[in-house]
Every structure is written in C-alpha cells, then in structure tokens.
Amino acid sequence: MHDPNVFENPMEFKPERYLKDGVIDSTVLDPESGAFGYGRRICPGRYFGIELLTLYVASLLAVYDIKPAKDDAGNPIPIKLEIDPSLLLIV
C-alpha cells in the first residue's frame, strides 16, 4: 500500500484513490487482506482470525455495559465525537 509503483503519492492521504466513478474500486488491494499477506505466503488462519476478532468484540459488547464516564457530581460526561481526519474507513 506504500509502494509508489502501485499508488501515486502513497504517503499522502487520498481516500479517493479507492473509488472509481463514485463507488469502491474492487481492483484496489483491500487493506484488511494486506494484514494477512498475499500470494503463496498468505496467512492460512486469516478467516479464523477475523471471525475470532468479531467474536471478541461481540462478547465484550454483550457482557459489559458501556456508558459515559461520570463527573464528581455523578452526572454523565457528554461524549464528544472526534474523528481523526487521517482515518480511512472502507465498508
């Protein structure tokens, strides 16, 4: 993903490089699959790893009550949504 032969200006934040005519370009390498390698040396447990991570997150959400923190008076502290502009999310 940082190869200049694959992406022009690879270190520059350009989410539009993953789009083609306004939709996700399926010919571009998926960052999720890159975590597990490519070709002959791809991780044989990649599907298991993704499923296990999903199970861990689902278990945490099922078991714990996730609530906002409270101040000294016991009032909930409002949650501020702050999105890092360098974050790239592909759904």
Jmol script that loads the backbone (N, CA, C; Angstrom):
load data "model"
ATOM      1  N   MET A   1       0.808  -1.183   0.000  1.00  0.00           N
ATOM      2  CA  MET A   1       0.000   0.000   0.000  1.00  0.00           C
ATOM      3  C   MET A   1       0.865   1.266   0.000  1.00  0.00           C
ATOM      4  N   HIS A   2       2.131   1.116   0.334  1.00  0.00           N
ATOM      5  CA  HIS A   2       3.023   2.271   0.330  1.00  0.00           C
ATOM      6  C   HIS A   2       3.994   2.220  -0.845  1.00  0.00           C
ATOM      7  N   ASP A   3       3.677   1.402  -1.826  1.00  0.00           N
ATOM      8  CA  ASP A   3       4.539   1.238  -2.987  1.00  0.00           C
ATOM      9  C   ASP A   3       4.208   2.313  -4.023  1.00  0.00           C
ATOM     10  N   PRO A   4       5.167   3.178  -4.352  1.00  0.00           N
ATOM     11  CA  PRO A   4       4.893   4.221  -5.339  1.00  0.00           C
ATOM     12  C   PRO A   4       4.602   3.662  -6.727  1.00  0.00           C
ATOM     13  N   ASN A   5       4.963   2.407  -6.980  1.00  0.00           N
ATOM     14  CA  ASN A   5       4.632   1.795  -8.264  1.00  0.00           C
ATOM     15  C   ASN A   5       3.151   1.422  -8.338  1.00  0.00           C
ATOM     16  N   VAL A   6       2.512   1.275  -7.185  1.00  0.00           N
ATOM     17  CA  VAL A   6       1.093   0.908  -7.132  1.00  0.00           C
ATOM     18  C   VAL A   6       0.223   2.148  -6.951  1.00  0.00           C
ATOM     19  N   PHE A   7       0.617   3.029  -6.025  1.00  0.00           N
ATOM     20  CA  PHE A   7      -0.158   4.236  -5.726  1.00  0.00           C
ATOM     21  C   PHE A   7       0.695   5.472  -5.952  1.00  0.00           C
ATOM     22  N   GLU A   8       0.143   6.436  -6.664  1.00  0.00           N
ATOM     23  CA  GLU A   8       0.821   7.716  -6.821  1.00  0.00           C
ATOM     24  C   GLU A   8       0.762   8.444  -5.481  1.00  0.00           C
ATOM     25  N   ASN A   9       1.885   8.968  -5.022  1.00  0.00           N
ATOM     26  CA  ASN A   9       1.984   9.637  -3.715  1.00  0.00           C
ATOM     27  C   ASN A   9       1.411   8.759  -2.602  1.00  0.00           C
ATOM     28  N   PRO A  10       2.005   7.599  -2.347  1.00  0.00           N
ATOM     29  CA  PRO A  10       1.426   6.644  -1.396  1.00  0.00           C
ATOM     30  C   PRO A  10       1.357   7.134   0.042  1.00  0.00           C
ATOM     31  N   MET A  11       2.214   8.060   0.445  1.00  0.00           N
ATOM     32  CA  MET A  11       2.216   8.524   1.829  1.00  0.00           C
ATOM     33  C   MET A  11       1.246   9.686   2.049  1.00  0.00           C
ATOM     34  N   GLU A  12       0.566  10.110   1.001  1.00  0.00           N
ATOM     35  CA  GLU A  12      -0.385  11.213   1.088  1.00  0.00           C
ATOM     36  C   GLU A  12      -1.790  10.651   1.315  1.00  0.00           C
ATOM     37  N   PHE A  13      -2.563  11.286   2.212  1.00  0.00           N
ATOM     38  CA  PHE A  13      -3.929  10.846   2.495  1.00  0.00           C
ATOM     39  C   PHE A  13      -4.827  11.206   1.320  1.00  0.00           C
ATOM     40  N   LYS A  14      -5.237  10.196   0.562  1.00  0.00           N
ATOM     41  CA  LYS A  14      -6.101  10.399  -0.594  1.00  0.00           C
ATOM     42  C   LYS A  14      -7.123   9.264  -0.643  1.00  0.00           C
ATOM     43  N   PRO A  15      -8.213   9.356   0.111  1.00  0.00           N
ATOM     44  CA  PRO A  15      -9.189   8.270   0.114  1.00  0.00           C
ATOM     45  C   PRO A  15      -9.844   8.046  -1.243  1.00  0.00           C
ATOM     46  N   GLU A  16      -9.838   9.047  -2.100  1.00  0.00           N
ATOM     47  CA  GLU A  16     -10.464   8.882  -3.411  1.00  0.00           C
ATOM     48  C   GLU A  16      -9.724   7.880  -4.296  1.00  0.00           C
ATOM     49  N   ARG A  17      -8.514   7.500  -3.914  1.00  0.00           N
ATOM     50  CA  ARG A  17      -7.782   6.513  -4.707  1.00  0.00           C
ATOM     51  C   ARG A  17      -8.468   5.144  -4.675  1.00  0.00           C
ATOM     52  N   TYR A  18      -9.341   4.942  -3.695  1.00  0.00           N
ATOM     53  CA  TYR A  18     -10.063   3.674  -3.578  1.00  0.00           C
ATOM     54  C   TYR A  18     -11.410   3.712  -4.291  1.00  0.00           C
ATOM     55  N   LEU A  19     -11.723   4.827  -4.940  1.00  0.00           N
ATOM     56  CA  LEU A  19     -13.001   4.972  -5.630  1.00  0.00           C
ATOM     57  C   LEU A  19     -12.805   5.020  -7.134  1.00  0.00           C
ATOM     58  N   LYS A  20     -13.821   4.546  -7.831  1.00  0.00           N
ATOM     59  CA  LYS A  20     -13.837   4.636  -9.283  1.00  0.00           C
ATOM     60  C   LYS A  20     -15.278   4.958  -9.672  1.00  0.00           C
ATOM     61  N   ASP A  21     -15.504   6.099 -10.261  1.00  0.00           N
ATOM     62  CA  ASP A  21     -16.845   6.564 -10.630  1.00  0.00           C
ATOM     63  C   ASP A  21     -17.787   6.606  -9.430  1.00  0.00           C
ATOM     64  N   GLY A  22     -17.272   6.999  -8.260  1.00  0.00           N
ATOM     65  CA  GLY A  22     -18.096   7.178  -7.076  1.00  0.00           C
ATOM     66  C   GLY A  22     -18.384   5.926  -6.269  1.00  0.00           C
ATOM     67  N   VAL A  23     -17.863   4.773  -6.683  1.00  0.00           N
ATOM     68  CA  VAL A  23     -18.054   3.527  -5.925  1.00  0.00           C
ATOM     69  C   VAL A  23     -16.687   2.917  -5.629  1.00  0.00           C
ATOM     70  N   ILE A  24     -16.655   2.031  -4.637  1.00  0.00           N
ATOM     71  CA  ILE A  24     -15.386   1.410  -4.253  1.00  0.00           C
ATOM     72  C   ILE A  24     -14.840   0.584  -5.411  1.00  0.00           C
ATOM     73  N   ASP A  25     -13.594   0.807  -5.734  1.00  0.00           N
ATOM     74  CA  ASP A  25     -12.920   0.095  -6.816  1.00  0.00           C
ATOM     75  C   ASP A  25     -12.406  -1.235  -6.289  1.00  0.00           C
ATOM     76  N   SER A  26     -12.986  -2.330  -6.756  1.00  0.00           N
ATOM     77  CA  SER A  26     -12.616  -3.657  -6.254  1.00  0.00           C
ATOM     78  C   SER A  26     -11.252  -4.121  -6.755  1.00  0.00           C
ATOM     79  N   THR A  27     -10.670  -3.417  -7.721  1.00  0.00           N
ATOM     80  CA  THR A  27      -9.354  -3.823  -8.213  1.00  0.00           C
ATOM     81  C   THR A  27      -8.226  -3.327  -7.312  1.00  0.00           C
ATOM     82  N   VAL A  28      -8.529  -2.389  -6.418  1.00  0.00           N
ATOM     83  CA  VAL A  28      -7.525  -1.873  -5.485  1.00  0.00           C
ATOM     84  C   VAL A  28      -7.373  -2.867  -4.342  1.00  0.00           C
ATOM     85  N   LEU A  29      -6.134  -3.078  -3.910  1.00  0.00           N
ATOM     86  CA  LEU A  29      -5.882  -4.012  -2.814  1.00  0.00           C
ATOM     87  C   LEU A  29      -6.639  -3.597  -1.561  1.00  0.00           C
ATOM     88  N   ASP A  30      -7.257  -4.568  -0.910  1.00  0.00           N
ATOM     89  CA  ASP A  30      -8.015  -4.327   0.313  1.00  0.00           C
ATOM     90  C   ASP A  30      -7.051  -4.257   1.490  1.00  0.00           C
ATOM     91  N   PRO A  31      -7.066  -3.171   2.286  1.00  0.00           N
ATOM     92  CA  PRO A  31      -6.145  -3.078   3.424  1.00  0.00           C
ATOM     93  C   PRO A  31      -6.344  -4.203   4.430  1.00  0.00           C
ATOM     94  N   GLU A  32      -7.573  -4.713   4.559  1.00  0.00           N
ATOM     95  CA  GLU A  32      -7.816  -5.801   5.506  1.00  0.00           C
ATOM     96  C   GLU A  32      -7.052  -7.057   5.094  1.00  0.00           C
ATOM     97  N   SER A  33      -7.067  -7.368   3.814  1.00  0.00           N
ATOM     98  CA  SER A  33      -6.364  -8.570   3.376  1.00  0.00           C
ATOM     99  C   SER A  33      -4.853  -8.371   3.430  1.00  0.00           C
ATOM    100  N   GLY A  34      -4.395  -7.138   3.315  1.00  0.00           N
ATOM    101  CA  GLY A  34      -2.967  -6.869   3.390  1.00  0.00           C
ATOM    102  C   GLY A  34      -2.371  -7.212   4.737  1.00  0.00           C
ATOM    103  N   ALA A  35      -3.181  -7.171   5.772  1.00  0.00           N
ATOM    104  CA  ALA A  35      -2.695  -7.517   7.109  1.00  0.00           C
ATOM    105  C   ALA A  35      -2.303  -8.982   7.193  1.00  0.00           C
ATOM    106  N   PHE A  36      -2.848  -9.792   6.311  1.00  0.00           N
ATOM    107  CA  PHE A  36      -2.591 -11.229   6.347  1.00  0.00           C
ATOM    108  C   PHE A  36      -1.652 -11.690   5.234  1.00  0.00           C
ATOM    109  N   GLY A  37      -1.111 -10.778   4.480  1.00  0.00           N
ATOM    110  CA  GLY A  37      -0.177 -11.139   3.429  1.00  0.00           C
ATOM    111  C   GLY A  37      -0.878 -11.426   2.111  1.00  0.00           C
ATOM    112  N   TYR A  38      -0.068 -11.783   1.103  1.00  0.00           N
ATOM    113  CA  TYR A  38      -0.598 -12.030  -0.239  1.00  0.00           C
ATOM    114  C   TYR A  38       0.071 -13.260  -0.837  1.00  0.00           C
ATOM    115  N   GLY A  39      -0.571 -13.794  -1.857  1.00  0.00           N
ATOM    116  CA  GLY A  39       0.035 -14.863  -2.648  1.00  0.00           C
ATOM    117  C   GLY A  39       0.291 -16.142  -1.886  1.00  0.00           C
ATOM    118  N   ARG A  40       1.415 -16.773  -2.191  1.00  0.00           N
ATOM    119  CA  ARG A  40       1.753 -18.068  -1.588  1.00  0.00           C
ATOM    120  C   ARG A  40       1.959 -17.983  -0.091  1.00  0.00           C
ATOM    121  N   ARG A  41       2.326 -16.832   0.403  1.00  0.00           N
ATOM    122  CA  ARG A  41       2.640 -16.709   1.824  1.00  0.00           C
ATOM    123  C   ARG A  41       1.494 -16.089   2.636  1.00  0.00           C
ATOM    124  N   ILE A  42       0.293 -16.113   2.085  1.00  0.00           N
ATOM    125  CA  ILE A  42      -0.848 -15.554   2.811  1.00  0.00           C
ATOM    126  C   ILE A  42      -1.148 -16.405   4.040  1.00  0.00           C
ATOM    127  N   CYS A  43      -1.587 -15.784   5.090  1.00  0.00           N
ATOM    128  CA  CYS A  43      -1.846 -16.467   6.358  1.00  0.00           C
ATOM    129  C   CYS A  43      -2.983 -17.476   6.196  1.00  0.00           C
ATOM    130  N   PRO A  44      -2.742 -18.746   6.508  1.00  0.00           N
ATOM    131  CA  PRO A  44      -3.812 -19.742   6.371  1.00  0.00           C
ATOM    132  C   PRO A  44      -4.922 -19.565   7.409  1.00  0.00           C
ATOM    133  N   GLY A  45      -4.662 -18.844   8.468  1.00  0.00           N
ATOM    134  CA  GLY A  45      -5.669 -18.654   9.504  1.00  0.00           C
ATOM    135  C   GLY A  45      -6.378 -17.317   9.432  1.00  0.00           C
ATOM    136  N   ARG A  46      -6.322 -16.655   8.270  1.00  0.00           N
ATOM    137  CA  ARG A  46      -6.878 -15.306   8.164  1.00  0.00           C
ATOM    138  C   ARG A  46      -8.379 -15.270   8.434  1.00  0.00           C
ATOM    139  N   TYR A  47      -9.124 -16.235   7.933  1.00  0.00           N
ATOM    140  CA  TYR A  47     -10.575 -16.233   8.155  1.00  0.00           C
ATOM    141  C   TYR A  47     -10.885 -16.506   9.625  1.00  0.00           C
ATOM    142  N   PHE A  48     -10.134 -17.406  10.217  1.00  0.00           N
ATOM    143  CA  PHE A  48     -10.308 -17.707  11.634  1.00  0.00           C
ATOM    144  C   PHE A  48      -9.989 -16.475  12.475  1.00  0.00           C
ATOM    145  N   GLY A  49      -8.925 -15.770  12.127  1.00  0.00           N
ATOM    146  CA  GLY A  49      -8.535 -14.569  12.864  1.00  0.00           C
ATOM    147  C   GLY A  49      -9.596 -13.488  12.813  1.00  0.00           C
ATOM    148  N   ILE A  50     -10.175 -13.267  11.647  1.00  0.00           N
ATOM    149  CA  ILE A  50     -11.221 -12.253  11.507  1.00  0.00           C
ATOM    150  C   ILE A  50     -12.458 -12.654  12.305  1.00  0.00           C
ATOM    151  N   GLU A  51     -12.840 -13.937  12.211  1.00  0.00           N
ATOM    152  CA  GLU A  51     -14.014 -14.410  12.955  1.00  0.00           C
ATOM    153  C   GLU A  51     -13.780 -14.330  14.458  1.00  0.00           C
ATOM    154  N   LEU A  52     -12.570 -14.657  14.898  1.00  0.00           N
ATOM    155  CA  LEU A  52     -12.259 -14.613  16.323  1.00  0.00           C
ATOM    156  C   LEU A  52     -12.304 -13.178  16.846  1.00  0.00           C
ATOM    157  N   LEU A  53     -11.779 -12.253  16.083  1.00  0.00           N
ATOM    158  CA  LEU A  53     -11.829 -10.845  16.477  1.00  0.00           C
ATOM    159  C   LEU A  53     -13.277 -10.363  16.569  1.00  0.00           C
ATOM    160  N   THR A  54     -14.102 -10.764  15.615  1.00  0.00           N
ATOM    161  CA  THR A  54     -15.523 -10.416  15.651  1.00  0.00           C
ATOM    162  C   THR A  54     -16.187 -10.992  16.891  1.00  0.00           C
ATOM    163  N   LEU A  55     -15.849 -12.230  17.228  1.00  0.00           N
ATOM    164  CA  LEU A  55     -16.403 -12.876  18.417  1.00  0.00           C
ATOM    165  C   LEU A  55     -15.970 -12.151  19.690  1.00  0.00           C
ATOM    166  N   TYR A  56     -14.713 -11.735  19.761  1.00  0.00           N
ATOM    167  CA  TYR A  56     -14.220 -10.994  20.931  1.00  0.00           C
ATOM    168  C   TYR A  56     -14.988  -9.686  21.118  1.00  0.00           C
ATOM    169  N   VAL A  57     -15.158  -8.949  20.039  1.00  0.00           N
ATOM    170  CA  VAL A  57     -15.867  -7.671  20.124  1.00  0.00           C
ATOM    171  C   VAL A  57     -17.324  -7.900  20.521  1.00  0.00           C
ATOM    172  N   ALA A  58     -17.969  -8.896  19.919  1.00  0.00           N
ATOM    173  CA  ALA A  58     -19.364  -9.198  20.262  1.00  0.00           C
ATOM    174  C   ALA A  58     -19.484  -9.615  21.724  1.00  0.00           C
ATOM    175  N   SER A  59     -18.531 -10.387  22.223  1.00  0.00           N
ATOM    176  CA  SER A  59     -18.553 -10.817  23.626  1.00  0.00           C
ATOM    177  C   SER A  59     -18.401  -9.627  24.566  1.00  0.00           C
ATOM    178  N   LEU A  60     -17.498  -8.719  24.247  1.00  0.00           N
ATOM    179  CA  LEU A  60     -17.318  -7.526  25.077  1.00  0.00           C
ATOM    180  C   LEU A  60     -18.588  -6.680  25.111  1.00  0.00           C
ATOM    181  N   LEU A  61     -19.215  -6.522  23.955  1.00  0.00           N
ATOM    182  CA  LEU A  61     -20.430  -5.718  23.897  1.00  0.00           C
ATOM    183  C   LEU A  61     -21.587  -6.396  24.620  1.00  0.00           C
ATOM    184  N   ALA A  62     -21.608  -7.731  24.621  1.00  0.00           N
ATOM    185  CA  ALA A  62     -22.689  -8.464  25.279  1.00  0.00           C
ATOM    186  C   ALA A  62     -22.531  -8.481  26.795  1.00  0.00           C
ATOM    187  N   VAL A  63     -21.308  -8.510  27.290  1.00  0.00           N
ATOM    188  CA  VAL A  63     -21.060  -8.698  28.719  1.00  0.00           C
ATOM    189  C   VAL A  63     -20.991  -7.382  29.488  1.00  0.00           C
ATOM    190  N   TYR A  64     -20.450  -6.353  28.876  1.00  0.00           N
ATOM    191  CA  TYR A  64     -20.228  -5.097  29.592  1.00  0.00           C
ATOM    192  C   TYR A  64     -21.249  -4.040  29.198  1.00  0.00           C
ATOM    193  N   ASP A  65     -21.622  -3.221  30.169  1.00  0.00           N
ATOM    194  CA  ASP A  65     -22.454  -2.053  29.903  1.00  0.00           C
ATOM    195  C   ASP A  65     -21.513  -0.886  29.630  1.00  0.00           C
ATOM    196  N   ILE A  66     -21.504  -0.435  28.426  1.00  0.00           N
ATOM    197  CA  ILE A  66     -20.618   0.664  28.049  1.00  0.00           C
ATOM    198  C   ILE A  66     -21.409   1.958  28.180  1.00  0.00           C
ATOM    199  N   LYS A  67     -21.000   2.770  29.147  1.00  0.00           N
ATOM    200  CA  LYS A  67     -21.708   4.011  29.456  1.00  0.00           C
ATOM    201  C   LYS A  67     -20.702   5.155  29.535  1.00  0.00           C
ATOM    202  N   PRO A  68     -21.194   6.389  29.402  1.00  0.00           N
ATOM    203  CA  PRO A  68     -20.274   7.519  29.540  1.00  0.00           C
ATOM    204  C   PRO A  68     -19.751   7.632  30.972  1.00  0.00           C
ATOM    205  N   ALA A  69     -18.580   8.188  31.108  1.00  0.00           N
ATOM    206  CA  ALA A  69     -17.994   8.411  32.434  1.00  0.00           C
ATOM    207  C   ALA A  69     -18.826   9.446  33.182  1.00  0.00           C
ATOM    208  N   LYS A  70     -18.670   9.452  34.512  1.00  0.00           N
ATOM    209  CA  LYS A  70     -19.420  10.406  35.337  1.00  0.00           C
ATOM    210  C   LYS A  70     -18.455  11.388  35.993  1.00  0.00           C
ATOM    211  N   ASP A  71     -18.930  12.610  36.162  1.00  0.00           N
ATOM    212  CA  ASP A  71     -18.112  13.617  36.839  1.00  0.00           C
ATOM    213  C   ASP A  71     -18.239  13.441  38.356  1.00  0.00           C
ATOM    214  N   ASP A  72     -17.646  14.360  39.126  1.00  0.00           N
ATOM    215  CA  ASP A  72     -17.651  14.258  40.592  1.00  0.00           C
ATOM    216  C   ASP A  72     -19.057  14.306  41.185  1.00  0.00           C
ATOM    217  N   ALA A  73     -19.983  14.960  40.505  1.00  0.00           N
ATOM    218  CA  ALA A  73     -21.357  15.071  40.999  1.00  0.00           C
ATOM    219  C   ALA A  73     -22.212  13.874  40.586  1.00  0.00           C
ATOM    220  N   GLY A  74     -21.637  12.971  39.813  1.00  0.00           N
ATOM    221  CA  GLY A  74     -22.381  11.789  39.378  1.00  0.00           C
ATOM    222  C   GLY A  74     -23.145  11.978  38.087  1.00  0.00           C
ATOM    223  N   ASN A  75     -22.936  13.105  37.439  1.00  0.00           N
ATOM    224  CA  ASN A  75     -23.603  13.365  36.162  1.00  0.00           C
ATOM    225  C   ASN A  75     -22.768  12.795  35.021  1.00  0.00           C
ATOM    226  N   PRO A  76     -23.435  12.234  34.004  1.00  0.00           N
ATOM    227  CA  PRO A  76     -22.669  11.695  32.870  1.00  0.00           C
ATOM    228  C   PRO A  76     -21.945  12.797  32.112  1.00  0.00           C
ATOM    229  N   ILE A  77     -20.711  12.514  31.764  1.00  0.00           N
ATOM    230  CA  ILE A  77     -19.911  13.452  30.971  1.00  0.00           C
ATOM    231  C   ILE A  77     -20.283  13.236  29.508  1.00  0.00           C
ATOM    232  N   PRO A  78     -20.707  14.297  28.805  1.00  0.00           N
ATOM    233  CA  PRO A  78     -21.090  14.128  27.402  1.00  0.00           C
ATOM    234  C   PRO A  78     -19.919  13.602  26.568  1.00  0.00           C
ATOM    235  N   ILE A  79     -20.253  12.737  25.658  1.00  0.00           N
ATOM    236  CA  ILE A  79     -19.241  12.153  24.776  1.00  0.00           C
ATOM    237  C   ILE A  79     -19.088  13.059  23.563  1.00  0.00           C
ATOM    238  N   LYS A  80     -17.848  13.413  23.257  1.00  0.00           N
ATOM    239  CA  LYS A  80     -17.556  14.216  22.077  1.00  0.00           C
ATOM    240  C   LYS A  80     -17.034  13.286  20.992  1.00  0.00           C
ATOM    241  N   LEU A  81     -17.665  13.315  19.845  1.00  0.00           N
ATOM    242  CA  LEU A  81     -17.210  12.512  18.724  1.00  0.00           C
ATOM    243  C   LEU A  81     -16.108  13.271  18.010  1.00  0.00           C
ATOM    244  N   GLU A  82     -14.911  12.714  18.052  1.00  0.00           N
ATOM    245  CA  GLU A  82     -13.777  13.326  17.374  1.00  0.00           C
ATOM    246  C   GLU A  82     -13.238  12.315  16.379  1.00  0.00           C
ATOM    247  N   ILE A  83     -13.294  12.669  15.114  1.00  0.00           N
ATOM    248  CA  ILE A  83     -12.835  11.774  14.061  1.00  0.00           C
ATOM    249  C   ILE A  83     -11.478  12.252  13.574  1.00  0.00           C
ATOM    250  N   ASP A  84     -10.527  11.344  13.568  1.00  0.00           N
ATOM    251  CA  ASP A  84      -9.190  11.649  13.077  1.00  0.00           C
ATOM    252  C   ASP A  84      -9.268  11.773  11.554  1.00  0.00           C
ATOM    253  N   PRO A  85      -8.896  12.915  10.987  1.00  0.00           N
ATOM    254  CA  PRO A  85      -9.009  13.082   9.536  1.00  0.00           C
ATOM    255  C   PRO A  85      -8.119  12.130   8.743  1.00  0.00           C
ATOM    256  N   SER A  86      -7.127  11.524   9.390  1.00  0.00           N
ATOM    257  CA  SER A  86      -6.267  10.596   8.658  1.00  0.00           C
ATOM    258  C   SER A  86      -6.841   9.179   8.653  1.00  0.00           C
ATOM    259  N   LEU A  87      -7.992   8.973   9.296  1.00  0.00           N
ATOM    260  CA  LEU A  87      -8.608   7.654   9.355  1.00  0.00           C
ATOM    261  C   LEU A  87      -9.302   7.354   8.040  1.00  0.00           C
ATOM    262  N   LEU A  88      -9.064   6.176   7.499  1.00  0.00           N
ATOM    263  CA  LEU A  88      -9.713   5.746   6.269  1.00  0.00           C
ATOM    264  C   LEU A  88     -10.551   4.532   6.595  1.00  0.00           C
ATOM    265  N   LEU A  89     -11.835   4.609   6.358  1.00  0.00           N
ATOM    266  CA  LEU A  89     -12.741   3.507   6.654  1.00  0.00           C
ATOM    267  C   LEU A  89     -13.369   3.042   5.360  1.00  0.00           C
ATOM    268  N   ILE A  90     -13.186   1.774   5.056  1.00  0.00           N
ATOM    269  CA  ILE A  90     -13.792   1.192   3.865  1.00  0.00           C
ATOM    270  C   ILE A  90     -14.806   0.167   4.332  1.00  0.00           C
ATOM    271  N   VAL A  91     -16.044   0.387   3.984  1.00  0.00           N
ATOM    272  CA  VAL A  91     -17.112  -0.533   4.402  1.00  0.00           C
ATOM    273  C   VAL A  91     -17.579  -1.311   3.207  1.00  0.00           C
TER     274      VAL A  91
END
end "model"
wireframe off; spacefill off
backbone 0.3
color backbone group
